[in-house]
Amino acid sequence: METSKHSLIPKTDTSKPSMSPKNTPFHTLDELKAGLRFLTTLLKEEATQLDRQDLIALMNNQGVSQNQVYKNVNTMKDLGLIQETETQRGNIKSVHTHLTPKGRQVAELANKLKKTLT
């Protein structure tokens, strides 16, 4: 390791970007308000049948705002934890949110944490 003119202070290599803890998917999920609650809700069988508006209503009953639900949806999609499907019946469009295999695995772990803590 190379040192600066002050021999006790090591020089750092600034040519490579660092992978700080704030740049990880874990940190992104950790910073997301009600993210674990959102995932464990989607893990429940009845939640798989809900369209977006019903999911928002269910999350509202758990103290999560509509704005926060949309933030969760966007973040979870970016992390590859959920996918959405749209269906159209006449002029009515429905959006359903489903866990991906990776999302299901994370949600099951979150559910275990929840059960351990309660």
Residue frames relative to the residue before (quaternion, step in Angstrom):
aa qw qx qy qz dx dy dz
M 1.0000 0.0000 0.0000 0.0000 0.00 0.00 0.00
E 0.3890 -0.7186 0.5379 0.2073 3.51 -0.95 0.95
T 0.1792 -0.7847 0.5821 0.1156 3.57 -1.04 0.68
S 0.5450 -0.6041 0.4687 0.3440 3.53 -1.26 0.43
K 0.7273 -0.3933 0.2900 0.4818 3.55 -1.27 -0.11
H 0.6318 0.4085 -0.3214 0.5750 3.55 1.27 -0.33
S 0.3676 -0.8159 0.3968 0.2043 3.53 0.00 1.32
L 0.6640 0.5064 -0.3303 0.4399 3.60 1.09 -0.34
I 0.6709 0.4671 -0.3003 0.4915 3.61 1.22 -0.28
P 0.3031 -0.7704 0.5271 0.1919 3.62 -0.46 1.13
K 0.4459 -0.6509 0.5387 0.2955 3.55 -1.15 0.67
T 0.2598 -0.7524 0.5807 0.1709 3.55 -1.04 0.73
D 0.4305 -0.6811 0.5340 0.2561 3.51 -1.14 0.72
T 0.1438 -0.8248 0.5442 0.0538 3.57 -0.37 1.22
S 0.4987 0.6714 -0.4276 0.3431 3.61 1.21 0.02
K 0.7228 0.3736 -0.2322 0.5330 3.61 1.16 -0.47
P 0.4244 -0.6867 0.5123 0.2929 3.60 -0.87 0.85
S 0.3759 -0.7270 0.5249 0.2338 3.54 -0.96 0.81
M 0.3584 -0.6832 0.5866 0.2464 3.53 -1.21 0.54
S 0.0936 -0.8187 0.5658 0.0300 3.55 0.22 1.26
P 0.6459 -0.5338 0.3716 0.3998 3.56 -1.17 0.46
K 0.6382 0.5442 -0.3326 0.4312 3.60 1.13 -0.51
N 0.6720 0.4924 -0.2986 0.4657 3.61 1.22 -0.24
T 0.5686 0.6198 -0.3762 0.3886 3.59 1.20 0.21
P 0.6160 -0.5410 0.4116 0.3979 3.60 -1.17 0.43
F 0.5973 0.5682 -0.3645 0.4331 3.60 1.07 -0.68
H 0.6637 0.4932 -0.3038 0.4732 3.58 0.91 -0.89
T 0.6269 0.5380 -0.3353 0.4528 3.57 0.97 -0.83
L 0.6776 0.4747 -0.2809 0.4865 3.57 0.92 -0.91
D 0.6398 0.5440 -0.3109 0.4450 3.56 1.03 -0.83
E 0.7000 0.4709 -0.2624 0.4684 3.59 1.02 -0.76
L 0.5916 0.6077 -0.3548 0.3935 3.57 1.21 -0.41
K 0.3941 -0.7278 0.5117 0.2306 3.57 -0.61 1.14
A 0.8563 0.0551 -0.0945 0.5048 3.56 -0.86 1.05
G 0.2912 0.7919 -0.4941 0.2097 3.60 1.17 0.41
L 0.6788 0.4699 -0.2972 0.4797 3.57 0.92 -0.86
R 0.6182 0.5349 -0.3357 0.4680 3.58 1.07 -0.74
F 0.6286 0.5363 -0.3195 0.4639 3.56 1.04 -0.84
L 0.6827 0.4868 -0.2885 0.4623 3.59 0.85 -0.95
T 0.6919 0.4663 -0.3016 0.4615 3.60 0.84 -0.88
T 0.5931 0.5450 -0.3648 0.4670 3.59 1.15 -0.51
L 0.6743 0.4911 -0.2940 0.4666 3.59 0.94 -0.86
L 0.5922 0.5817 -0.3593 0.4264 3.57 1.19 -0.45
K 0.5983 0.5702 -0.3612 0.4319 3.58 1.17 -0.55
E 0.5871 -0.6300 0.3941 0.3210 3.55 -0.96 0.96
E 0.6785 0.5023 -0.3101 0.4371 3.60 0.87 -0.88
A 0.6151 0.5592 -0.3525 0.4297 3.60 1.12 -0.54
T 0.5967 0.5818 -0.3713 0.4095 3.60 1.12 -0.49
Q 0.6675 0.4985 -0.2943 0.4684 3.58 1.23 -0.42
L 0.5834 0.6311 -0.3554 0.3675 3.59 1.25 -0.32
D 0.3400 -0.6822 0.5930 0.2595 3.55 -1.13 0.63
R 0.7689 -0.3991 0.2372 0.4396 3.56 -1.31 0.18
Q 0.6815 0.4931 -0.3043 0.4470 3.61 0.85 -0.91
D 0.6596 0.4904 -0.3070 0.4798 3.60 1.00 -0.77
L 0.6186 0.5320 -0.3329 0.4727 3.58 1.10 -0.72
I 0.6321 0.5181 -0.3247 0.4759 3.59 1.00 -0.82
A 0.6521 0.5116 -0.3153 0.4622 3.60 0.94 -0.88
L 0.6505 0.5134 -0.3127 0.4641 3.58 0.96 -0.87
M 0.6756 0.4761 -0.2893 0.4829 3.59 0.94 -0.88
N 0.5928 0.5563 -0.3616 0.4565 3.62 1.08 -0.66
N 0.6461 0.5208 -0.3122 0.4625 3.58 1.02 -0.79
Q 0.6850 0.4397 -0.2669 0.5159 3.57 1.26 -0.40
G 0.6143 -0.5961 0.3300 0.3980 3.58 1.29 0.22
V 0.5546 0.5854 -0.3972 0.4381 3.58 1.22 0.38
S 0.3973 -0.7448 0.4876 0.2230 3.58 -0.70 1.08
Q 0.6554 -0.5031 0.3870 0.4093 3.56 -1.28 0.37
N 0.6330 0.5363 -0.3259 0.4533 3.57 0.98 -0.85
Q 0.6733 0.4887 -0.2925 0.4716 3.57 0.97 -0.86
V 0.5926 0.5483 -0.3681 0.4612 3.61 1.08 -0.62
Y 0.6710 0.4884 -0.3055 0.4667 3.59 0.88 -0.90
K 0.6280 0.5186 -0.3381 0.4715 3.59 1.03 -0.73
N 0.6276 0.5284 -0.3238 0.4713 3.58 1.03 -0.81
V 0.6515 0.5206 -0.3181 0.4509 3.56 0.88 -0.97
N 0.6866 0.4858 -0.2951 0.4533 3.60 0.80 -0.95
T 0.6771 0.4868 -0.2955 0.4661 3.58 0.90 -0.88
M 0.6691 0.5027 -0.3023 0.4563 3.58 0.92 -0.91
K 0.6223 0.5120 -0.3422 0.4832 3.59 1.07 -0.68
D 0.6503 0.5203 -0.3152 0.4551 3.60 0.93 -0.87
L 0.7064 0.4438 -0.2518 0.4905 3.58 1.06 -0.74
G 0.4687 -0.6982 0.4262 0.3336 3.60 1.28 -0.11
L 0.4542 0.7054 -0.4371 0.3241 3.58 1.18 0.51
I 0.7844 0.1606 -0.0988 0.5909 3.58 1.19 -0.47
Q 0.1258 -0.7350 0.6529 0.1330 3.50 -1.37 0.22
E 0.2662 -0.7642 0.5679 0.1506 3.54 -1.17 0.52
T 0.1284 -0.7583 0.6330 0.0887 3.53 -1.17 0.66
E 0.2288 -0.7635 0.5918 0.1202 3.52 -1.06 0.82
T 0.0591 -0.7670 0.6378 0.0374 3.53 -1.07 0.80
Q 0.1774 -0.7780 0.5972 0.0816 3.53 -1.11 0.72
R 0.0073 -0.7592 0.6505 -0.0212 3.55 -0.86 1.05
G 0.7981 -0.0793 -0.0032 0.5973 3.53 -0.24 1.28
N 0.7584 -0.3164 0.2404 0.5167 3.55 -0.66 -1.05
I 0.5640 0.5778 -0.3919 0.4410 3.59 1.25 0.33
K 0.1470 -0.7867 0.5978 0.0457 3.54 -0.73 1.16
S 0.0950 -0.7815 0.6154 0.0393 3.56 -0.97 0.90
V 0.1716 -0.7563 0.6245 0.0931 3.53 -1.11 0.77
H 0.1049 -0.7879 0.6062 0.0268 3.55 -0.81 1.09
T 0.2511 -0.7706 0.5755 0.1093 3.54 -1.01 0.91
H 0.0282 -0.8045 0.5921 -0.0384 3.57 -0.83 1.05
L 0.4876 -0.6341 0.5145 0.3090 3.53 -1.18 0.63
T 0.3728 -0.6587 0.5978 0.2640 3.55 -1.15 0.66
P 0.6848 -0.4422 0.3318 0.4747 3.63 -1.17 0.12
K 0.6442 0.5030 -0.3131 0.4837 3.60 0.98 -0.80
G 0.6551 0.5157 -0.3009 0.4630 3.59 0.98 -0.85
R 0.6298 0.5272 -0.3257 0.4683 3.56 1.03 -0.81
Q 0.6468 0.5179 -0.3180 0.4609 3.57 0.97 -0.84
V 0.6645 0.4840 -0.3002 0.4837 3.61 0.93 -0.88
A 0.6558 0.5165 -0.3095 0.4553 3.60 0.96 -0.86
E 0.6436 0.5121 -0.3269 0.4654 3.59 1.00 -0.75
L 0.6371 0.5050 -0.3232 0.4844 3.58 1.05 -0.73
A 0.6390 0.5147 -0.3189 0.4744 3.59 1.00 -0.82
N 0.6348 0.5269 -0.3226 0.4640 3.58 1.04 -0.76
K 0.6288 0.5194 -0.3285 0.4763 3.59 1.04 -0.75
L 0.6289 0.5244 -0.3281 0.4710 3.58 1.01 -0.79
K 0.6478 0.5312 -0.3022 0.4548 3.54 0.94 -0.97
K 0.6831 0.4790 -0.2873 0.4706 3.60 0.88 -0.94
T 0.6449 0.5224 -0.3260 0.4528 3.58 1.01 -0.74
L 0.7182 0.4630 -0.2423 0.4595 3.57 1.00 -0.83
T 0.7288 0.4092 -0.2523 0.4876 3.61 1.17 -0.37
